[in-house]
Amino acid sequence: MKEVIFVTYSKLPKGTADDQLVVPFLEKSGVNLSFIDWHNFSDSLKDSADLVVLRSPWDYIFSLDKFLDFTKSFDRNLLNEGSLVLWNHHKGYLKEVASKGLRALPCVGLEEWIHNQSHFKSVGEKIVIKPYVSASSFETVVCEQGIELSQKVLEWAKERPRDFFVQPFCESIKDRGELSFVFFNHRDRGPQFSHACLKTPKSGDFRVQEEFGGRTESYKPGLDEVTYAQGYLETLKNYQWLYTRVDLVFYEGQWCLSELECIEPDLYFKTAPQAPELFTNCLISFL
């Protein structure tokens, strides 16, 4: 029997609700699944497991160096692989995506923005300030541009042990929401589109996450939309990966990348009944 470990953290000893939907498909395929807190992962577990899958280590941003060392310590059998985690954990990857000719929401470092606030004035006065390493809108704020504000923001940021960047605030998030496209990768067949969903914030908020009152519902994209979202997977061609989520927002008249989630994304299986089986089939292809 093959041994697979889903990496989690202390508050989710049995993984997420999405993970539990995968369990019966793995059992049916003769795979034994365990859930292990990444803080408690031993070398013997790395050696004994046929495959280790990063699923819900949702506290990693608070122990970043330790987590990166953890992912780098695998010389095989980790999905998504450590080199992809290293690239994807820092939102500076958005600049690299844009450099490849793919549409991505612009971003500049906080101090650069403070010295040159002309970056985003063409799209309105509001900006979003967030850490380069973050999750679920952690320490993310929306504010209006201005000299007085910039000093307050800089003081606020310097009180926190992390680097921040600035993006234009997309007013469209309030009515168009954010589109998420979920892809799984089959070792032999390549990327497989699974499903898409639409995430919208509650009235008066900008955060689409459900813990902040946001709503997530199934979305049926056209073939052209799937093809467009799949174009962002070009940035992953040199990595070994099992899953990714392409998040798009509407900016300056077109959909563009807000995040490419390759570490521990919510995969929204509840919106797509077929997704757990497809995820399982792709996972098994790496065994």
Secondary structure, DSSP 8 states (H G I E B T S, - for coil): -EEEEEEE-TT-TT--HHHHHHHHHHHHTTEEEEEEEGGG--HHHHHH-SEEEE---TTGGGGHHHHHHHHHT-SSSEES-HHHHHHHSSTTHHHHHHHTT--B---EEHHHHHH-TTTTGGG-SEEEEEESS-STTTT-EEEE--HHHHHHHHHHHHTSSS-EEEEE--GGGGTT-EEEEEEEEETTTEEEEEEEEEEE--TT----SGGGT-EEEEE---HHHHHHHHGGGGGGTTS--SEEEEEEEEETTEEEEEEEE-SS----GGG-TTHHHHHHHHHHTT-
